[in-house]
Amino acid sequence: MSAKIPALVRDKVSERAKRTLDTVEKFVNEECIPADPIYNAQGSTFDDRTMKWSHPQILDDLKAKAQKLGLWNMFLAKGHYAEGAGFTNVEYGLMCERFGRSQTASEATNNSAPDTGNMEVLAKYGTAAQKEAWLKPLLAGEIRSCYVMTEPTASSENSACSDATNVSISIKRDRDSYVLNGQKWWISGAGHAHCKLYIVFGKTDPSAGRMGQHSIILVPADTPGITVTRFLSVFGFDDAPHGHAHLVFKDVRIPASNIVLGEGRGFEVMQGRMGPGRIHHAMRSIGAAEKALDWLLARANEPRKRPFGKPLNEQGVILDWIARSRTEIDAARLIVLNAAAKIDESSAKDALMEIAQCKTLVPNMALSVIDKAVQIYGAEGISQDTPLARMWAQVRTVRLADGPDEVHWEQLGKRENRRAMEVRERLQRQIEATDRLFGLYGMEGEKGPVRRIEVPLRAKLA
């Protein structure tokens, strides 16, 4: 894998990271991908009493192998966190792409969502006591966690959770405690047997300013008053053994010391959590696209497949799919690595535009490649006999996770549109310069109608 690092970022990857990349590739190809079907089979038993799935033994075996190889907690970026394995966002991004080829690889190396983002929250904003209680066992892979954000339609008067300011679950101060009341759903990982911590985003002060009403609090999963009402499927997949839970909080009492960073600072914490996480989603999606292209190539080169008397790899449309997929994957990878490099150089806050580009472009690219692979397999492609249908369902959810595409497109559009005045002024100056050159060379009769760019007076005065 180290030989395939894009030339534009090769000098940003250390020799240690290159060796680790090769180890990651070998581990994923030889251990994780063959184990994926076993993982699905072992994680399919559900306990109605505990509302948890059974824990697959093969995952513990993979974790032991990963730790022995030194493949553990690579996501905590060098220069940003004291914890972690000491890799940059660019270096981890390349590894994360390989993890995206397997269902088990991310968790086997303790690099899986939502734990990665939750550990970043604790590492960046947690108190010493919070780190001892929760970050330490999460880093050791002893427990798992959830990020409790999204709410069902019925839980809020203004319930469009694409706008996080509408989140309405109540986190009300009562002396030395906070009391939680409300509903949450699509809580990924809540069905895992080892899930012990909920990181809950809710409203502490409805009277505060729009961005100061919300807070984040740490809630032990076994706290009285929390009910798991059901698990939601994703395009028919139950996503065992993690699951996506619908939770009800009724008079759930939590110590005030469990608040993260401070009351009213929920959005600050949330944005600090989601920036790198979107990079991780994007790189895993690229890995999924690469895997889909592998399956496409395998099908296109099956000797027995000769529709209309000609091999698939000689069909023009198939070669077009292969070429387009290769180009789109490589282009998307550079977009993501550019964002990762920007975070490494400064911070996620300074790379908001680049992160939004990744978040919107990459899942759509991956869906396009996976869809082509499904198409070439025909009916088999939508069955459980290939990994393609599950991959499509998982990547499709990324277009909604951490904010839907449309929210990011709108923000990107607003940011880009800020250049409009400077662009208009520059174009007008260029037009005026052209007019002067026509006169200088005695060619005024040939210049034709003169285009003007209207520049508002306030811009001229500025």
GISULSUL-V716357 format. One line per field, one symbol per residue. ss: DSSP state (~ for helix, > for strand, _ for the rest). phi: phi as a letter, one per 30 degrees, with the letter a starting at -180 (. if undefined). Layout:
ss=???
phi=???
This chain:
ss=_~~~__~~~~~~__~~~~~~~~~~~~~~~~~~~~~~~~~~~~___>>____>>___~~~~~~~~~~~~~___________________~~~~~~~~~~~_____~~~~______~~~~~~~~~~~__~~~~~~~~~~~~____>>>>>____~~~________~~~___>>>>>__>>>>>>>>>>>>______>>>>>>>>>__________>>>>>>>_____>>>>>>>_>__>______>>>>>>>>>>>>~~~>______~~~~~~~~~~~~~~~~~~~~~~~~~~~~~~~~~~~______~~~__~~~_~~~~~~~~~~~~~~~~~~~~~~~~~~~~~~___~~~~~~~~~~~~~~~~~~~~~~~~~~~~~~~~~~_____~~~~~~~~~~~______~~~~~~~~~~~~~__~~~~~~~~~~~~~~~~~~~~~___~~~__________~~~~~_
phi=.ddcdeedbedccdddddddeddeeddddccddddeddedddcccccddchbddcddddddddddddddicahddddeicbddjcicdddddedddeddddbdcddddchbcdddeddddedddbddedddddbdeddddidbbbbccbdbdeddbdccdddcdddebedbcdbhcbcccbkbbbhcdjddddcdcbccccaccbddddeccdcbbbcbedcdejcbddacccchjddhdccibcccbcbhdcbeddddcikdiceddddddddedddddedddddeddddddeddddddcdedcbdhibeedcdeddddeddddeddddddeddddddddddddbadddceddddddecddeddddddddddedddieddccddbdddddddddddddcdhjdeddddddddddddddeddddddddddddddeddedecibddcdiecdbcdceeddddd
